[in-house]
Amino acid sequence: MVQGTVNWNTETNQEWLQNYVDDWVSFYRKHTADGEVASYIPILQEANRDHLGITIIGNDGMRVSSGDVEVPFTIQSISKVFSFIIACMERGVSYILDRVDVEPTGEAFNSIMHLEMQQLKKPFNPLINAGAITVTSMLPGKTSDEKLKPLFDLMEKIIGYRPALNVDIYESERDSSMRNRAIGYYLLETGFLESDMNITLETYFKQCSIEVTLDDLAKMGMILANDGEDPNTLEEIIPRQVARLAKALMLTCGMYDASGKFAAYVGIPAKSGVSGGIIALSPPRVRDEELPFINGCGIGVYGPALDDKGNSIAGIRLLRHIASQWDLSIF
């Protein structure tokens, strides 16, 4: 494995950079043995535990990709970032934040305990299941297809094609997610939901079952890194205020109850999903020296072997290494 800090300069070519990333992915692939694929959604158990891949796309157009980059996977909880963005764009930031908070929980992503014990007036944040289901209920539309349309539209605008719904995974989630149904009933009882509970849950399961690639995640991360603007066309795809709020939530709440450690040791906004995907980003940085992707980048990582928090175990370690080597941290 390549050791030490990368000495980057403007004459360094992409092949040289690619060799480093290939080396790092090869090294951290061995760490997949320390994790397990998700089991509470039965079909996710079919994933190959040894897969690991990464794609990085810079605001300047540079692209580095290594490992199992062609393997499609479902977006799962990463969708929560974009359903929140859509809700804010459709209903207004103030409306959404009146109904969902922005505080970390310190609890598991599918916990219901804090809602009942603390008798909250609103869920802690949109990136845990209770908050995400509440946000999904606020998406406009009377059917799941109507609610999902603006989400698909946004993703198509960013990645250049309309992603597909993985029906098998949707049905597996729909038929096995008893905890999310329990959360749904609690939210219904306490008046948090703004649309029919069954329609809300159907929409939520479908949004988690949208199939993506690492290239897709990196492109979406790049737009967020650039405050919602496409650096190629200069078109504002996501309003700046909404993009910045989404990034703040990713940094403080995006990695489940390991978010604090991730912020401390990696230091970039990120959101994980139990399929093994991670979307991450580094905004433009001001440094005295030239560094890779100093003008900002989006990052997609896939590694279905998870740690005990539900995050990609090798993916996190790979991201930590790259963030350290290239000084990607926002701090």
C-alpha positions in Angstrom: 0.0 0.0 0.0 1.2 3.5 -0.8 2.1 5.3 2.4 2.6 9.0 3.3 1.1 12.2 2.1 0.6 12.7 -1.6 2.7 15.6 -2.9 0.3 17.0 -5.5 1.2 19.6 -8.0 -0.5 21.0 -11.1 1.7 18.8 -13.4 0.6 15.6 -11.7 -1.3 13.6 -14.3 -4.5 11.6 -13.8 -2.7 8.3 -14.3 -0.5 9.0 -11.4 -3.5 9.9 -9.2 -5.4 6.8 -10.5 -2.5 4.5 -9.3 -2.8 5.8 -5.8 -6.6 5.3 -5.6 -6.2 1.8 -7.1 -3.7 0.9 -4.5 -5.9 2.2 -1.7 -9.0 0.4 -2.8 -7.0 -2.8 -3.1 -5.7 -2.4 0.4 -9.1 -1.6 2.0 -10.9 -4.3 0.2 -9.5 -6.7 2.7 -11.4 -4.8 5.5 -14.7 -6.0 4.1 -14.1 -9.2 6.0 -14.7 -7.2 9.2 -18.3 -6.4 8.3 -21.6 -8.1 7.3 -24.1 -7.3 4.6 -27.5 -6.0 5.7 -29.9 -8.8 6.8 -33.1 -7.1 7.9 -34.0 -6.5 4.3 -33.8 -10.1 3.0 -32.8 -9.4 -0.6 -29.9 -7.2 0.5 -28.2 -10.3 1.9 -27.5 -11.4 -1.7 -24.9 -8.6 -2.1 -21.3 -9.6 -2.5 -19.6 -8.7 0.8 -16.2 -8.3 -0.9 -17.3 -5.5 -3.3 -15.6 -2.1 -2.8 -15.5 0.8 -5.2 -15.2 4.5 -5.4 -15.7 7.3 -7.9 -14.6 10.9 -7.4 -15.7 13.7 -9.7 -14.2 17.2 -9.4 -15.8 20.5 -10.1 -13.1 20.9 -12.7 -14.1 17.8 -14.5 -11.4 15.4 -13.3 -12.7 11.9 -12.6 -11.0 9.1 -10.7 -12.8 5.7 -10.4 -11.6 2.4 -9.0 -12.8 -1.0 -7.8 -16.3 -2.4 -8.3 -17.7 0.8 -9.9 -20.0 -0.9 -12.4 -22.1 -2.7 -9.7 -25.6 -1.1 -9.4 -27.1 -0.8 -5.9 -30.1 0.8 -4.3 -29.8 4.3 -2.8 -31.5 3.4 0.5 -31.1 6.1 3.2 -29.1 8.3 0.9 -32.4 9.2 -0.7 -33.3 11.0 2.6 -31.0 13.8 1.6 -32.8 14.3 -1.7 -36.3 13.9 -0.4 -35.5 16.5 2.1 -34.2 18.8 -0.6 -37.3 18.2 -2.7 -39.6 18.9 0.3 -37.8 22.2 1.0 -38.0 23.2 -2.7 -41.7 22.3 -2.9 -42.9 23.5 0.5 -40.3 26.0 1.6 -37.5 25.6 4.2 -39.4 27.2 7.0 -42.4 24.9 6.5 -40.3 21.8 6.7 -38.1 22.9 9.6 -41.3 23.7 11.6 -42.1 20.0 11.4 -38.7 18.3 11.5 -35.7 19.3 13.6 -32.0 19.4 12.6 -30.5 17.8 15.7 -28.4 14.6 15.9 -30.0 11.9 18.0 -27.2 9.6 19.1 -29.7 6.7 18.6 -29.9 4.1 15.9 -31.4 5.3 12.5 -34.6 3.2 13.0 -35.1 4.0 16.7 -38.5 5.0 17.9 -37.5 5.3 21.6 -36.5 8.9 21.6 -39.8 10.0 20.1 -41.9 8.5 22.8 -39.6 9.0 25.8 -38.9 12.7 25.2 -42.4 13.4 23.8 -40.9 15.5 21.0 -42.9 18.0 19.1 -41.2 16.9 15.9 -38.6 14.2 14.9 -35.0 15.0 15.6 -33.8 15.3 11.9 -34.7 14.3 8.4 -31.9 11.7 8.1 -33.3 9.2 10.6 -36.2 7.0 9.6 -38.8 8.9 11.7 -37.8 12.2 10.3 -37.5 10.9 6.7 -40.9 9.3 6.8 -42.3 12.6 8.1 -40.6 14.5 5.2 -41.9 12.0 2.7 -45.5 12.6 3.9 -44.9 16.3 3.1 -44.0 15.7 -0.5 -46.8 17.0 -2.8 -49.1 14.4 -4.5 -51.8 11.9 -3.6 -50.1 8.8 -4.8 -46.6 7.5 -4.4 -45.8 8.0 -8.1 -46.9 11.7 -7.8 -44.8 12.1 -4.7 -41.8 10.6 -6.3 -42.0 12.5 -9.6 -40.0 15.6 -8.4 -37.4 13.4 -6.8 -36.9 11.4 -10.1 -36.9 14.7 -12.0 -34.1 16.2 -9.8 -32.0 13.0 -10.1 -32.4 12.9 -13.8 -31.3 16.5 -14.1 -28.2 15.8 -12.2 -27.1 12.4 -13.5 -28.4 12.7 -17.1 -30.9 9.8 -17.1 -34.0 8.7 -15.2 -33.0 6.1 -12.6 -35.0 2.9 -12.3 -36.8 1.5 -9.3 -35.6 -1.9 -8.3 -38.9 -3.6 -7.9 -37.5 -6.7 -6.2 -35.8 -4.7 -3.5 -38.9 -2.5 -3.1 -41.1 -5.5 -2.5 -38.6 -7.0 -0.1 -38.5 -3.8 1.9 -42.3 -3.4 1.8 -42.8 -6.9 3.1 -40.2 -7.0 5.8 -40.0 -3.5 7.2 -42.0 -4.0 10.4 -40.0 -1.4 12.3 -40.8 1.3 9.7 -44.4 0.4 9.9 -44.3 0.8 13.6 -42.7 4.2 13.2 -45.4 5.0 10.7 -48.2 4.2 13.1 -46.5 6.2 15.9 -46.1 9.2 13.6 -49.8 8.8 12.5 -51.0 8.7 16.1 -49.0 11.7 17.1 -50.1 13.8 14.1 -46.8 14.1 12.4 -47.9 12.7 9.0 -49.4 15.0 6.4 -50.6 12.3 4.0 -52.1 8.8 4.2 -49.8 6.5 6.1 -49.8 3.7 3.6 -49.1 6.0 0.7 -46.3 7.6 2.7 -44.7 4.3 3.5 -45.1 3.1 0.0 -43.4 6.2 -1.2 -40.6 5.8 1.4 -39.9 2.2 0.5 -39.8 3.1 -3.2 -37.4 6.1 -2.8 -35.0 3.8 -0.9 -35.2 1.3 -3.8 -34.1 3.6 -6.5 -31.1 2.0 -8.2 -27.9 4.1 -8.8 -24.2 3.7 -9.6 -21.1 5.2 -8.0 -20.9 7.7 -10.9 -24.4 8.8 -10.0 -23.6 9.4 -6.4 -20.4 11.3 -7.3 -22.3 13.6 -9.6 -25.0 14.3 -7.0 -22.2 15.0 -4.4 -20.5 17.3 -6.9 -23.6 19.4 -7.2 -24.0 19.7 -3.4 -20.3 20.5 -3.1 -20.8 23.4 -5.4 -23.8 24.8 -3.4 -26.4 23.3 -5.8 -24.9 24.8 -9.0 -23.7 22.7 -11.9 -20.1 23.7 -12.4 -20.3 22.8 -16.1 -23.4 24.8 -17.0 -23.5 27.2 -14.1 -27.2 26.3 -13.7 -28.7 26.4 -10.2 -30.2 22.9 -9.8 -30.7 23.1 -6.0 -31.2 26.5 -4.3 -28.1 27.5 -2.4 -29.8 27.7 1.0 -31.3 24.3 0.6 -28.0 22.7 -0.6 -26.1 24.2 2.3 -28.7 23.0 4.8 -28.5 19.5 3.3 -24.7 19.5 3.7 -24.9 20.6 7.3 -27.3 17.7 8.0 -25.0 15.3 6.2 -22.1 16.4 8.4 -23.9 16.2 11.7 -26.4 13.4 11.1 -25.5 11.6 7.9 -23.7 8.5 9.3 -26.3 7.3 11.7 -25.1 7.3 15.4 -21.5 7.3 14.2 -21.9 10.8 12.7 -19.9 12.5 15.4 -16.9 10.2 14.9 -17.1 10.5 11.2 -17.1 14.3 11.4 -14.2 14.3 13.7 -12.0 11.7 11.9 -13.0 12.3 8.2 -14.5 15.8 8.3 -16.6 15.9 5.2 -20.4 15.9 4.7 -21.6 12.3 3.9 -24.7 10.1 3.9 -24.7 6.3 4.0 -27.3 3.7 3.2 -27.6 0.1 4.3 -27.0 -1.2 0.8 -23.4 -0.1 1.4 -23.5 3.2 -0.5 -22.0 6.4 0.7 -22.4 9.8 -0.9 -19.7 12.3 0.2 -18.3 15.6 -0.9 -15.6 18.2 -0.3 -16.3 21.8 -1.1 -13.7 24.1 -2.6 -10.8 24.6 -0.1 -8.3 27.4 0.4 -4.8 25.9 1.0 -1.3 27.2 0.7 -0.3 24.1 -1.4 -1.9 22.5 -4.4 -4.0 19.4 -3.6 -6.2 16.9 -5.5 -9.7 18.2 -6.1 -9.0 21.5 -4.3 -11.8 23.1 -6.2 -14.3 20.6 -4.7 -15.6 17.2 -5.6 -18.4 14.7 -5.2 -17.6 11.2 -4.0 -19.5 7.9 -4.4 -18.5 4.8 -2.4 -19.9 1.3 -2.4 -19.1 -1.5 0.0 -22.0 -3.6 1.2 -20.1 -5.1 4.2 -21.5 -2.9 7.1 -20.2 -2.1 10.6 -22.5 -2.3 13.7 -23.8 1.2 13.0 -25.1 0.2 9.5 -22.3 2.0 7.6 -19.9 0.5 4.9 -17.0 -0.6 7.0 -14.4 -0.6 4.3 -15.9 2.4 2.7 -15.5 4.6 5.8 -11.9 3.5 6.2 -11.2 4.2 2.6 -12.8 7.7 2.9 -10.9 8.5 6.0 -7.6 7.6 4.3 -8.3 9.7 1.2 -9.6 12.6 3.3 -6.4 12.6 5.3 -4.0 12.1 2.3 -5.6 14.9 0.3 -6.7 17.2 3.1 -10.3 17.1 2.1 -11.6 18.0 5.6 -13.7 21.1 5.8 -12.2 21.9 9.2 
